[in-house]
Amino acid sequence: MKKVLKILLLVVIIGAIGGTMFFLYQKSKKKPVVYETKSPFVANVIKKTVATGSVVPRKEIEIKPQVSGIVEEVFIEAGQQVKKGDLIARVKIIPNMVELNNAESRLNKAKINFEDAKLVYDRQKKVYEQGVIPEAEFQQYRLAYMNAMEEQETAESNLQLIKEGVSKKSGSATNTLIRSTIEGMILDVPVEVGNSVIESNTFNEGTTIASVADMGEMVFEGKVDETEVGKLKLGMPLILSIGAIEDEKFDAELEYIAPKGKEENGAIQFEIKADVKIKENSFIRAGYSANADIVLDRKDSVMVVPESLIKFEKEGDSAYVEVETQSQVFEKRYIKTGLSDGVNMEVKEGVEIKDKIKGQKKEEVKKAEEGESQG
């Protein structure tokens, strides 16, 4: 009996050891690698470049004062439509003390000269009427009197201009009233009542009272890399995507390419401008950021292969794919490529629509899909 038990125990031990070894063998055995396959298909290949920039008014004017002073009243606000000549603001002149003193001194001198010339004129007039002096001599006194009177009036007007910015002779015309020089929309009013402003002159740009723009004419201003600018031509169509306006595209036409580039972040960028075709009932605000898709080349209804399936030899530019000849058996086949849009590439020769091309391992595809679903 004991002998039988020993035999059974030995059989159990041997069976356990054999089972363990078989399990470990199966576990260490590599699973066969299965690759995903994809076939060529017919599609449109569009090669395009993207220019980033913004949409701005074609005509934007900064309204500046013609006199220095303090803003006394503002008649407009941002977003308001104005016409040419509409009142923007009123500036109260703060006269320069040196100029004011000189103007007052000039007026006082003019008054003294006028009173003296008037006395002489009145006296000589009586003498002339009595026939004592000839008319030619009297004409000189009358001329001196009229010049003195004109000088006094000019000095008065000059003093009034320095104090108030307007004179009696000028009537309603005054440079203290700031008016719009174009028709459009007020984009910005950077000043408030009480702010000091400086006139625009040869030595100073002056203080901006308001910015006015024609919002009916908009242009896209963007930049493209030097590697793409050589492929651009005036008149090329652009498709604008404006970040603030979702699900809507705007057509534009390229009208300017900068002849000189500028270095930005180590790359040479060229400025471009395009005329934006504004749709009816659409309002584009100045300064909206936008991306412009510029079509450089396209091929319609051609056989394409996902670019990720195409491989290139280390030496030379030869491209090839691996085509399935039997189940999970592949052969290397050289192809002739054409236009690429970065996702799909045109294949001119080497494969047919019915061929199956080697792709990624199915395990890798599964992991990628799981990662996307979790994300």
BALOBA-1460 file (C-alpha; in Angstrom, 3 decimals):
// residues 375
<rec num="1" residu="m" x="0.000" y="0.000" z="0.000"/>
<rec num="2" residu="k" x="2.810" y="2.342" z="0.914"/>
<rec num="3" residu="k" x="4.501" y="1.547" z="-2.361"/>
<rec num="4" residu="v" x="1.394" y="2.541" z="-4.322"/>
<rec num="5" residu="l" x="1.145" y="5.828" z="-2.437"/>
<rec num="6" residu="k" x="4.763" y="6.607" z="-3.157"/>
<rec num="7" residu="i" x="4.202" y="5.927" z="-6.850"/>
<rec num="8" residu="l" x="1.116" y="8.143" z="-6.947"/>
<rec num="9" residu="l" x="2.926" y="10.923" z="-5.108"/>
<rec num="10" residu="l" x="5.818" y="10.686" z="-7.546"/>
<rec num="11" residu="v" x="3.429" y="10.833" z="-10.519"/>
<rec num="12" residu="v" x="1.737" y="13.928" z="-9.063"/>
<rec num="13" residu="i" x="5.079" y="15.657" z="-8.513"/>
<rec num="14" residu="i" x="6.295" y="14.835" z="-12.010"/>
<rec num="15" residu="g" x="2.955" y="16.020" z="-13.471"/>
<rec num="16" residu="a" x="3.158" y="19.282" z="-11.524"/>
<rec num="17" residu="i" x="6.726" y="19.895" z="-12.672"/>
<rec num="18" residu="g" x="5.792" y="19.096" z="-16.282"/>
<rec num="19" residu="g" x="2.742" y="21.347" z="-16.160"/>
<rec num="20" residu="t" x="4.768" y="24.194" z="-14.721"/>
<rec num="21" residu="m" x="7.430" y="23.835" z="-17.375"/>
<rec num="22" residu="f" x="4.796" y="23.737" z="-20.133"/>
<rec num="23" residu="f" x="3.117" y="26.851" z="-18.728"/>
<rec num="24" residu="l" x="6.415" y="28.712" z="-18.535"/>
<rec num="25" residu="y" x="7.265" y="27.647" z="-22.086"/>
<rec num="26" residu="q" x="3.941" y="28.869" z="-23.440"/>
<rec num="27" residu="k" x="4.334" y="32.123" z="-21.574"/>
<rec num="28" residu="s" x="7.845" y="32.746" z="-22.863"/>
<rec num="29" residu="k" x="6.872" y="31.856" z="-26.412"/>
<rec num="30" residu="k" x="6.560" y="35.021" z="-28.604"/>
<rec num="31" residu="k" x="3.181" y="35.786" z="-30.060"/>
<rec num="32" residu="p" x="3.110" y="36.178" z="-33.834"/>
<rec num="33" residu="v" x="3.275" y="39.845" z="-34.939"/>
<rec num="34" residu="v" x="0.190" y="40.879" z="-36.897"/>
<rec num="35" residu="y" x="0.327" y="44.013" z="-39.010"/>
<rec num="36" residu="e" x="-2.569" y="46.195" z="-40.065"/>
<rec num="37" residu="t" x="-2.986" y="46.657" z="-43.813"/>
<rec num="38" residu="k" x="-4.421" y="49.525" z="-45.809"/>
<rec num="39" residu="s" x="-5.210" y="49.904" z="-49.500"/>
<rec num="40" residu="p" x="-4.595" y="52.924" z="-51.737"/>
<rec num="41" residu="f" x="-7.636" y="55.085" z="-52.453"/>
<rec num="42" residu="v" x="-8.673" y="57.958" z="-54.723"/>
<rec num="43" residu="a" x="-8.805" y="61.460" z="-53.219"/>
<rec num="44" residu="n" x="-7.964" y="65.118" z="-53.807"/>
<rec num="45" residu="v" x="-4.513" y="66.234" z="-52.687"/>
<rec num="46" residu="i" x="-4.251" y="69.919" z="-51.777"/>
<rec num="47" residu="k" x="-0.929" y="71.399" z="-50.780"/>
<rec num="48" residu="k" x="-1.362" y="74.610" z="-48.869"/>
<rec num="49" residu="t" x="0.458" y="76.878" z="-46.503"/>
<rec num="50" residu="v" x="-1.005" y="78.734" z="-43.564"/>
<rec num="51" residu="a" x="-0.288" y="82.388" z="-42.859"/>
<rec num="52" residu="t" x="-1.105" y="83.775" z="-39.426"/>
<rec num="53" residu="g" x="-2.065" y="87.387" z="-38.929"/>
<rec num="54" residu="s" x="-4.993" y="89.670" z="-38.263"/>
<rec num="55" residu="v" x="-7.811" y="91.480" z="-40.052"/>
<rec num="56" residu="v" x="-7.532" y="95.263" z="-39.952"/>
<rec num="57" residu="p" x="-9.243" y="98.196" z="-41.724"/>
<rec num="58" residu="r" x="-7.637" y="99.299" z="-44.965"/>
<rec num="59" residu="k" x="-8.049" y="102.948" z="-43.999"/>
<rec num="60" residu="e" x="-7.550" y="103.907" z="-40.352"/>
<rec num="61" residu="i" x="-6.941" y="107.544" z="-39.412"/>
<rec num="62" residu="e" x="-5.775" y="109.059" z="-36.141"/>
<rec num="63" residu="i" x="-7.435" y="112.410" z="-35.443"/>
<rec num="64" residu="k" x="-5.017" y="114.870" z="-33.813"/>
<rec num="65" residu="p" x="-5.529" y="118.463" z="-32.595"/>
<rec num="66" residu="q" x="-4.091" y="121.517" z="-34.315"/>
<rec num="67" residu="v" x="-3.636" y="123.342" z="-31.007"/>
<rec num="68" residu="s" x="-2.286" y="122.378" z="-27.610"/>
<rec num="69" residu="g" x="-4.560" y="122.629" z="-24.610"/>
<rec num="70" residu="i" x="-7.014" y="120.693" z="-22.467"/>
<rec num="71" residu="v" x="-9.903" y="118.564" z="-23.718"/>
<rec num="72" residu="e" x="-12.990" y="120.522" z="-22.758"/>
<rec num="73" residu="e" x="-15.649" y="118.246" z="-24.264"/>
<rec num="74" residu="v" x="-15.814" y="114.920" z="-26.158"/>
<rec num="75" residu="f" x="-18.791" y="114.444" z="-28.490"/>
<rec num="76" residu="i" x="-18.298" y="110.816" z="-29.605"/>
<rec num="77" residu="e" x="-17.638" y="107.343" z="-28.201"/>
<rec num="78" residu="a" x="-16.106" y="104.136" z="-29.539"/>
<rec num="79" residu="g" x="-18.346" y="102.231" z="-31.951"/>
<rec num="80" residu="q" x="-20.169" y="105.320" z="-33.177"/>
<rec num="81" residu="q" x="-20.482" y="106.046" z="-36.906"/>
<rec num="82" residu="v" x="-19.339" y="109.507" z="-38.024"/>
<rec num="83" residu="k" x="-19.255" y="111.398" z="-41.284"/>
<rec num="84" residu="k" x="-16.521" y="113.611" z="-42.657"/>
<rec num="85" residu="g" x="-16.620" y="116.926" z="-40.794"/>
<rec num="86" residu="d" x="-18.537" y="115.640" z="-37.761"/>
<rec num="87" residu="l" x="-17.484" y="117.145" z="-34.448"/>
<rec num="88" residu="i" x="-15.170" y="114.921" z="-32.386"/>
<rec num="89" residu="a" x="-14.071" y="117.094" z="-29.453"/>
<rec num="90" residu="r" x="-13.438" y="120.651" z="-28.263"/>
<rec num="91" residu="v" x="-10.055" y="121.761" z="-26.920"/>
<rec num="92" residu="k" x="-9.635" y="124.675" z="-24.548"/>
<rec num="93" residu="i" x="-6.438" y="126.557" z="-25.263"/>
<rec num="94" residu="i" x="-4.026" y="127.168" z="-22.395"/>
<rec num="95" residu="p" x="-1.922" y="130.018" z="-23.766"/>
<rec num="96" residu="n" x="1.836" y="130.054" z="-23.489"/>
<rec num="97" residu="m" x="2.747" y="132.869" z="-21.100"/>
<rec num="98" residu="v" x="5.684" y="134.078" z="-23.192"/>
<rec num="99" residu="e" x="3.577" y="134.194" z="-26.372"/>
<rec num="100" residu="l" x="0.721" y="135.858" z="-24.453"/>
<rec num="101" residu="n" x="3.031" y="138.509" z="-23.043"/>
<rec num="102" residu="n" x="4.511" y="139.237" z="-26.476"/>
<rec num="103" residu="a" x="1.037" y="139.470" z="-28.022"/>
<rec num="104" residu="e" x="-0.156" y="141.905" z="-25.348"/>
<rec num="105" residu="s" x="2.983" y="143.999" z="-25.775"/>
<rec num="106" residu="r" x="2.497" y="144.051" z="-29.541"/>
<rec num="107" residu="l" x="-1.108" y="145.207" z="-29.103"/>
<rec num="108" residu="n" x="-0.114" y="147.983" z="-26.724"/>
<rec num="109" residu="k" x="2.532" y="149.230" z="-29.169"/>
<rec num="110" residu="a" x="0.029" y="149.045" z="-32.021"/>
<rec num="111" residu="k" x="-2.477" y="151.140" z="-30.037"/>
<rec num="112" residu="i" x="0.172" y="153.787" z="-29.304"/>
<rec num="113" residu="n" x="1.194" y="153.953" z="-32.957"/>
<rec num="114" residu="f" x="-2.436" y="154.103" z="-34.058"/>
<rec num="115" residu="e" x="-3.308" y="156.969" z="-31.694"/>
<rec num="116" residu="d" x="-0.248" y="158.908" z="-32.829"/>
<rec num="117" residu="a" x="-0.992" y="158.238" z="-36.525"/>
<rec num="118" residu="k" x="-4.639" y="159.298" z="-35.977"/>
<rec num="119" residu="l" x="-3.646" y="162.612" z="-34.410"/>
<rec num="120" residu="v" x="-1.263" y="163.382" z="-37.267"/>
<rec num="121" residu="y" x="-3.876" y="162.306" z="-39.827"/>
<rec num="122" residu="d" x="-6.641" y="164.476" z="-38.322"/>
<rec num="123" residu="r" x="-4.332" y="167.492" z="-38.141"/>
<rec num="124" residu="q" x="-3.078" y="167.098" z="-41.722"/>
<rec num="125" residu="k" x="-6.585" y="166.506" z="-42.985"/>
<rec num="126" residu="k" x="-7.682" y="169.937" z="-41.799"/>
<rec num="127" residu="v" x="-4.630" y="171.518" z="-43.406"/>
<rec num="128" residu="y" x="-5.324" y="169.616" z="-46.645"/>
<rec num="129" residu="e" x="-8.967" y="170.722" z="-46.677"/>
<rec num="130" residu="q" x="-7.764" y="174.335" z="-46.330"/>
<rec num="131" residu="g" x="-5.622" y="173.831" z="-49.421"/>
<rec num="132" residu="v" x="-2.322" y="174.397" z="-47.630"/>
<rec num="133" residu="i" x="-0.711" y="171.070" z="-48.606"/>
<rec num="134" residu="p" x="-1.053" y="169.150" z="-51.864"/>
<rec num="135" residu="e" x="-2.945" y="165.869" z="-52.106"/>
<rec num="136" residu="a" x="0.237" y="163.839" z="-52.735"/>
<rec num="137" residu="e" x="1.667" y="164.920" z="-49.366"/>
<rec num="138" residu="f" x="-1.628" y="164.254" z="-47.567"/>
<rec num="139" residu="q" x="-1.741" y="160.732" z="-49.120"/>
<rec num="140" residu="q" x="1.340" y="159.759" z="-47.118"/>
<rec num="141" residu="y" x="-0.308" y="160.674" z="-43.794"/>
<rec num="142" residu="r" x="-3.467" y="158.792" z="-44.721"/>
<rec num="143" residu="l" x="-1.420" y="155.708" z="-45.662"/>
<rec num="144" residu="a" x="0.450" y="155.797" z="-42.306"/>
<rec num="145" residu="y" x="-2.895" y="156.106" z="-40.502"/>
<rec num="146" residu="m" x="-4.428" y="153.102" z="-42.340"/>
<rec num="147" residu="n" x="-1.306" y="150.960" z="-41.737"/>
<rec num="148" residu="a" x="-1.418" y="151.776" z="-38.022"/>
<rec num="149" residu="m" x="-5.109" y="150.884" z="-37.885"/>
<rec num="150" residu="e" x="-4.482" y="147.550" z="-39.662"/>
<rec num="151" residu="e" x="-1.581" y="146.767" z="-37.338"/>
<rec num="152" residu="q" x="-3.812" y="147.351" z="-34.311"/>
<rec num="153" residu="e" x="-6.542" y="145.057" z="-35.670"/>
<rec num="154" residu="t" x="-3.963" y="142.349" z="-36.466"/>
<rec num="155" residu="a" x="-2.480" y="142.566" z="-32.958"/>
<rec num="156" residu="e" x="-5.969" y="142.253" z="-31.446"/>
<rec num="157" residu="s" x="-6.754" y="139.196" z="-33.580"/>
<rec num="158" residu="n" x="-3.402" y="137.618" z="-32.716"/>
<rec num="159" residu="l" x="-4.018" y="138.072" z="-28.987"/>
<rec num="160" residu="q" x="-7.517" y="136.641" z="-29.309"/>
<rec num="161" residu="l" x="-6.176" y="133.624" z="-31.221"/>
<rec num="162" residu="i" x="-3.599" y="132.909" z="-28.515"/>
<rec num="163" residu="k" x="-6.232" y="133.179" z="-25.769"/>
<rec num="164" residu="e" x="-9.238" y="131.517" z="-27.394"/>
<rec num="165" residu="g" x="-8.089" y="129.910" z="-30.640"/>
<rec num="166" residu="v" x="-10.536" y="131.981" z="-32.675"/>
<rec num="167" residu="s" x="-10.746" y="135.611" z="-33.783"/>
<rec num="168" residu="k" x="-13.549" y="137.895" z="-34.890"/>
<rec num="169" residu="k" x="-12.246" y="137.909" z="-38.451"/>
<rec num="170" residu="s" x="-12.305" y="134.121" z="-38.771"/>
<rec num="171" residu="g" x="-16.009" y="133.942" z="-37.929"/>
<rec num="172" residu="s" x="-17.117" y="130.362" z="-37.158"/>
<rec num="173" residu="a" x="-13.789" y="128.845" z="-38.254"/>
<rec num="174" residu="t" x="-11.698" y="127.674" z="-35.306"/>
<rec num="175" residu="n" x="-8.997" y="125.131" z="-34.654"/>
<rec num="176" residu="t" x="-10.257" y="124.381" z="-31.141"/>
<rec num="177" residu="l" x="-13.019" y="122.214" z="-32.587"/>
<rec num="178" residu="i" x="-11.671" y="118.806" z="-33.666"/>
<rec num="179" residu="r" x="-13.553" y="117.235" z="-36.587"/>
<rec num="180" residu="s" x="-13.400" y="113.886" z="-38.358"/>
<rec num="181" residu="t" x="-11.442" y="113.906" z="-41.601"/>
<rec num="182" residu="i" x="-13.081" y="110.734" z="-43.018"/>
<rec num="183" residu="e" x="-16.342" y="108.827" z="-42.834"/>
<rec num="184" residu="g" x="-16.264" y="105.671" z="-40.740"/>
<rec num="185" residu="m" x="-16.505" y="104.159" z="-37.275"/>
<rec num="186" residu="i" x="-14.845" y="105.423" z="-34.124"/>
<rec num="187" residu="l" x="-12.496" y="102.620" z="-33.041"/>
<rec num="188" residu="d" x="-10.953" y="104.228" z="-29.996"/>
<rec num="189" residu="v" x="-11.112" y="107.423" z="-27.958"/>
<rec num="190" residu="p" x="-7.912" y="107.407" z="-25.887"/>
<rec num="191" residu="v" x="-8.537" y="110.790" z="-24.203"/>
<rec num="192" residu="e" x="-11.049" y="112.013" z="-21.655"/>
<rec num="193" residu="v" x="-12.317" y="115.414" z="-20.625"/>
<rec num="194" residu="g" x="-9.553" y="117.194" z="-18.738"/>
<rec num="195" residu="n" x="-6.653" y="115.473" z="-20.499"/>
<rec num="196" residu="s" x="-3.875" y="117.686" z="-21.843"/>
<rec num="197" residu="v" x="-3.212" y="117.335" z="-25.564"/>
<rec num="198" residu="i" x="-0.356" y="118.450" z="-27.804"/>
<rec num="199" residu="e" x="-0.812" y="119.791" z="-31.305"/>
<rec num="200" residu="s" x="0.554" y="117.945" z="-34.326"/>
<rec num="201" residu="n" x="3.527" y="119.761" z="-35.824"/>
<rec num="202" residu="t" x="6.907" y="119.208" z="-37.465"/>
<rec num="203" residu="f" x="8.579" y="118.175" z="-34.206"/>
<rec num="204" residu="n" x="5.762" y="116.239" z="-32.546"/>
<rec num="205" residu="e" x="3.212" y="113.678" z="-33.749"/>
<rec num="206" residu="g" x="0.625" y="115.137" z="-31.429"/>
<rec num="207" residu="t" x="-1.898" y="113.510" z="-29.108"/>
<rec num="208" residu="t" x="-4.449" y="111.196" z="-30.694"/>
<rec num="209" residu="i" x="-7.990" y="112.342" z="-29.937"/>
<rec num="210" residu="a" x="-9.723" y="109.438" z="-31.709"/>
<rec num="211" residu="s" x="-9.116" y="106.668" z="-34.253"/>
<rec num="212" residu="v" x="-11.547" y="106.471" z="-37.177"/>
<rec num="213" residu="a" x="-11.693" y="103.640" z="-39.737"/>
<rec num="214" residu="d" x="-13.789" y="102.563" z="-42.689"/>
<rec num="215" residu="m" x="-15.022" y="99.124" z="-41.567"/>
<rec num="216" residu="g" x="-16.405" y="98.375" z="-45.014"/>
<rec num="217" residu="e" x="-12.912" y="97.735" z="-46.399"/>
<rec num="218" residu="m" x="-10.861" y="95.170" z="-44.495"/>
<rec num="219" residu="v" x="-7.511" y="93.583" z="-45.292"/>
<rec num="220" residu="f" x="-5.730" y="90.550" z="-43.910"/>
<rec num="221" residu="e" x="-2.164" y="91.222" z="-42.802"/>
<rec num="222" residu="g" x="-0.061" y="88.140" z="-42.184"/>
<rec num="223" residu="k" x="3.371" y="86.606" z="-42.573"/>
<rec num="224" residu="v" x="4.702" y="83.575" z="-44.435"/>
<rec num="225" residu="d" x="8.009" y="81.757" z="-44.202"/>
<rec num="226" residu="e" x="10.749" y="82.284" z="-46.796"/>
<rec num="227" residu="t" x="10.402" y="78.640" z="-47.903"/>
<rec num="228" residu="e" x="6.842" y="79.320" z="-49.082"/>
<rec num="229" residu="v" x="6.928" y="82.915" z="-50.288"/>
<rec num="230" residu="g" x="8.451" y="81.949" z="-53.659"/>
<rec num="231" residu="k" x="5.325" y="79.943" z="-54.468"/>
<rec num="232" residu="l" x="2.965" y="82.866" z="-53.900"/>
<rec num="233" residu="k" x="1.591" y="85.067" z="-56.673"/>
<rec num="234" residu="l" x="-0.542" y="88.180" z="-56.610"/>
<rec num="235" residu="g" x="-4.205" y="87.405" z="-57.120"/>
<rec num="236" residu="m" x="-4.077" y="83.976" z="-55.466"/>
<rec num="237" residu="p" x="-7.240" y="83.082" z="-53.506"/>
<rec num="238" residu="l" x="-7.108" y="82.777" z="-49.733"/>
<rec num="239" residu="i" x="-9.554" y="81.239" z="-47.298"/>
<rec num="240" residu="l" x="-9.666" y="83.066" z="-43.967"/>
<rec num="241" residu="s" x="-10.544" y="81.434" z="-40.677"/>
<rec num="242" residu="i" x="-11.237" y="84.051" z="-38.015"/>
<rec num="243" residu="g" x="-10.867" y="82.775" z="-34.476"/>
<rec num="244" residu="a" x="-13.676" y="84.906" z="-33.062"/>
<rec num="245" residu="i" x="-16.156" y="83.847" z="-35.774"/>
<rec num="246" residu="e" x="-16.669" y="80.097" z="-35.621"/>
<rec num="247" residu="d" x="-17.923" y="77.894" z="-38.449"/>
<rec num="248" residu="e" x="-17.572" y="80.652" z="-41.050"/>
<rec num="249" residu="k" x="-14.966" y="81.160" z="-43.756"/>
<rec num="250" residu="f" x="-14.172" y="84.344" z="-45.644"/>
<rec num="251" residu="d" x="-12.693" y="84.632" z="-49.133"/>
<rec num="252" residu="a" x="-9.751" y="86.933" z="-49.772"/>
<rec num="253" residu="e" x="-7.416" y="87.786" z="-52.633"/>
<rec num="254" residu="l" x="-3.673" y="88.232" z="-52.268"/>
<rec num="255" residu="e" x="-2.720" y="91.772" z="-53.249"/>
<rec num="256" residu="y" x="0.697" y="92.407" z="-51.679"/>
<rec num="257" residu="i" x="3.876" y="90.418" z="-51.007"/>
<rec num="258" residu="a" x="6.701" y="92.217" z="-49.211"/>
<rec num="259" residu="p" x="9.874" y="92.471" z="-51.301"/>
<rec num="260" residu="k" x="11.986" y="92.278" z="-48.134"/>
<rec num="261" residu="g" x="11.730" y="89.822" z="-45.251"/>
<rec num="262" residu="k" x="12.303" y="90.323" z="-41.542"/>
<rec num="263" residu="e" x="13.963" y="87.935" z="-39.142"/>
<rec num="264" residu="e" x="11.693" y="86.660" z="-36.383"/>
<rec num="265" residu="n" x="12.714" y="83.913" z="-33.958"/>
<rec num="266" residu="g" x="15.546" y="82.828" z="-36.234"/>
<rec num="267" residu="a" x="13.399" y="82.586" z="-39.401"/>
<rec num="268" residu="i" x="12.865" y="85.050" z="-42.236"/>
<rec num="269" residu="q" x="9.227" y="86.112" z="-42.529"/>
<rec num="270" residu="f" x="7.616" y="88.033" z="-45.403"/>
<rec num="271" residu="e" x="4.559" y="90.217" z="-44.893"/>
<rec num="272" residu="i" x="1.523" y="89.665" z="-47.112"/>
<rec num="273" residu="k" x="-1.776" y="91.511" z="-47.485"/>
<rec num="274" residu="a" x="-5.057" y="90.266" z="-48.909"/>
<rec num="275" residu="d" x="-8.340" y="92.003" z="-49.708"/>
<rec num="276" residu="v" x="-11.099" y="90.448" z="-47.582"/>
<rec num="277" residu="k" x="-14.502" y="89.860" z="-49.185"/>
<rec num="278" residu="i" x="-16.948" y="90.769" z="-46.417"/>
<rec num="279" residu="k" x="-20.252" y="88.916" z="-46.500"/>
<rec num="280" residu="e" x="-23.579" y="90.644" z="-46.095"/>
<rec num="281" residu="n" x="-24.796" y="90.926" z="-42.505"/>
<rec num="282" residu="s" x="-21.290" y="90.091" z="-41.263"/>
<rec num="283" residu="f" x="-19.358" y="92.435" z="-39.021"/>
<rec num="284" residu="i" x="-15.617" y="91.956" z="-38.557"/>
<rec num="285" residu="r" x="-14.021" y="93.892" z="-35.737"/>
<rec num="286" residu="a" x="-10.631" y="95.485" z="-36.252"/>
<rec num="287" residu="g" x="-7.743" y="93.384" z="-34.977"/>
<rec num="288" residu="y" x="-9.392" y="89.940" z="-35.122"/>
<rec num="289" residu="s" x="-6.707" y="87.247" z="-35.315"/>
<rec num="290" residu="a" x="-7.021" y="85.035" z="-38.392"/>
<rec num="291" residu="n" x="-5.359" y="82.202" z="-40.295"/>
<rec num="292" residu="a" x="-5.216" y="82.228" z="-44.075"/>
<rec num="293" residu="d" x="-5.070" y="78.993" z="-46.058"/>
<rec num="294" residu="i" x="-3.183" y="79.596" z="-49.304"/>
<rec num="295" residu="v" x="-3.527" y="76.857" z="-51.930"/>
<rec num="296" residu="l" x="-0.091" y="76.320" z="-53.504"/>
<rec num="297" residu="d" x="-0.907" y="73.229" z="-55.619"/>
<rec num="298" residu="r" x="-3.625" y="70.596" z="-55.935"/>
<rec num="299" residu="k" x="-4.380" y="67.307" z="-57.707"/>
<rec num="300" residu="d" x="-7.954" y="66.090" z="-57.988"/>
<rec num="301" residu="s" x="-9.075" y="62.443" z="-58.063"/>
<rec num="302" residu="v" x="-5.648" y="60.802" z="-57.867"/>
<rec num="303" residu="m" x="-4.528" y="57.565" z="-56.172"/>
<rec num="304" residu="v" x="-3.080" y="58.279" z="-52.759"/>
<rec num="305" residu="v" x="-1.515" y="56.368" z="-49.881"/>
<rec num="306" residu="p" x="-1.288" y="57.542" z="-46.257"/>
<rec num="307" residu="e" x="2.127" y="59.152" z="-45.933"/>
<rec num="308" residu="s" x="2.834" y="57.173" z="-42.752"/>
<rec num="309" residu="l" x="2.918" y="53.942" z="-44.818"/>
<rec num="310" residu="i" x="5.613" y="55.197" z="-47.186"/>
<rec num="311" residu="k" x="9.254" y="54.608" z="-46.281"/>
<rec num="312" residu="f" x="12.373" y="56.183" z="-47.677"/>
<rec num="313" residu="e" x="15.771" y="54.623" z="-48.049"/>
<rec num="314" residu="k" x="18.578" y="56.180" z="-46.049"/>
<rec num="315" residu="e" x="20.680" y="56.670" z="-49.146"/>
<rec num="316" residu="g" x="18.932" y="58.441" z="-51.995"/>
<rec num="317" residu="d" x="15.372" y="59.589" z="-52.312"/>
<rec num="318" residu="s" x="13.868" y="56.228" z="-53.288"/>
<rec num="319" residu="a" x="10.450" y="55.638" z="-51.735"/>
<rec num="320" residu="y" x="8.897" y="52.229" z="-51.191"/>
<rec num="321" residu="v" x="6.030" y="50.411" z="-49.475"/>
<rec num="322" residu="e" x="5.633" y="46.847" z="-48.303"/>
<rec num="323" residu="v" x="2.819" y="45.077" z="-50.189"/>
<rec num="324" residu="e" x="1.136" y="41.938" z="-48.855"/>
<rec num="325" residu="t" x="1.648" y="38.931" z="-51.155"/>
<rec num="326" residu="q" x="0.221" y="36.316" z="-48.767"/>
<rec num="327" residu="s" x="-1.404" y="36.570" z="-45.366"/>
<rec num="328" residu="q" x="1.040" y="38.671" z="-43.262"/>
<rec num="329" residu="v" x="3.779" y="38.142" z="-45.845"/>
<rec num="330" residu="f" x="5.096" y="41.353" z="-47.392"/>
<rec num="331" residu="e" x="7.458" y="42.337" z="-50.157"/>
<rec num="332" residu="k" x="9.310" y="45.603" z="-50.729"/>
<rec num="333" residu="r" x="8.033" y="47.558" z="-53.716"/>
<rec num="334" residu="y" x="9.422" y="50.871" z="-55.001"/>
<rec num="335" residu="i" x="6.915" y="53.588" z="-55.942"/>
<rec num="336" residu="k" x="6.912" y="56.906" z="-57.759"/>
<rec num="337" residu="t" x="5.393" y="59.628" z="-55.581"/>
<rec num="338" residu="g" x="3.776" y="62.941" z="-56.422"/>
<rec num="339" residu="l" x="2.082" y="65.724" z="-54.463"/>
<rec num="340" residu="s" x="1.649" y="65.467" z="-50.697"/>
<rec num="341" residu="d" x="-0.582" y="67.404" z="-48.316"/>
<rec num="342" residu="g" x="1.208" y="66.171" z="-45.208"/>
<rec num="343" residu="v" x="-1.298" y="63.369" z="-44.564"/>
<rec num="344" residu="n" x="-1.720" y="61.591" z="-47.903"/>
<rec num="345" residu="m" x="0.725" y="61.341" z="-50.786"/>
<rec num="346" residu="e" x="-0.008" y="60.843" z="-54.460"/>
<rec num="347" residu="v" x="1.368" y="57.565" z="-55.886"/>
<rec num="348" residu="k" x="1.930" y="57.606" z="-59.644"/>
<rec num="349" residu="e" x="3.499" y="54.170" z="-60.135"/>
<rec num="350" residu="g" x="4.307" y="51.012" z="-58.163"/>
<rec num="351" residu="v" x="1.015" y="49.960" z="-56.574"/>
<rec num="352" residu="e" x="-2.630" y="49.432" z="-57.515"/>
<rec num="353" residu="i" x="-5.902" y="50.126" z="-55.761"/>
<rec num="354" residu="k" x="-6.379" y="46.443" z="-54.909"/>
<rec num="355" residu="d" x="-2.980" y="46.109" z="-53.176"/>
<rec num="356" residu="k" x="-2.727" y="45.904" z="-49.401"/>
<rec num="357" residu="i" x="0.098" y="47.881" z="-47.834"/>
<rec num="358" residu="k" x="1.768" y="47.068" z="-44.545"/>
<rec num="359" residu="g" x="0.970" y="49.454" z="-41.722"/>
<rec num="360" residu="q" x="1.442" y="49.512" z="-37.976"/>
<rec num="361" residu="k" x="1.324" y="46.537" z="-35.629"/>
<rec num="362" residu="k" x="-2.237" y="45.861" z="-34.519"/>
<rec num="363" residu="e" x="-1.163" y="45.985" z="-30.874"/>
<rec num="364" residu="e" x="0.218" y="49.494" z="-31.347"/>
<rec num="365" residu="v" x="-2.965" y="50.588" z="-33.129"/>
<rec num="366" residu="k" x="-5.078" y="49.171" z="-30.294"/>
<rec num="367" residu="k" x="-2.987" y="50.950" z="-27.643"/>
<rec num="368" residu="a" x="-3.226" y="54.233" z="-29.559"/>
<rec num="369" residu="e" x="-7.009" y="53.917" z="-29.825"/>
<rec num="370" residu="e" x="-7.296" y="53.146" z="-26.107"/>
<rec num="371" residu="g" x="-5.143" y="56.170" z="-25.285"/>
<rec num="372" residu="e" x="-7.345" y="58.439" z="-27.435"/>
<rec num="373" residu="s" x="-10.531" y="57.116" z="-25.809"/>
<rec num="374" residu="q" x="-9.100" y="57.715" z="-22.328"/>
<rec num="375" residu="g" x="-7.942" y="61.193" z="-23.293"/>
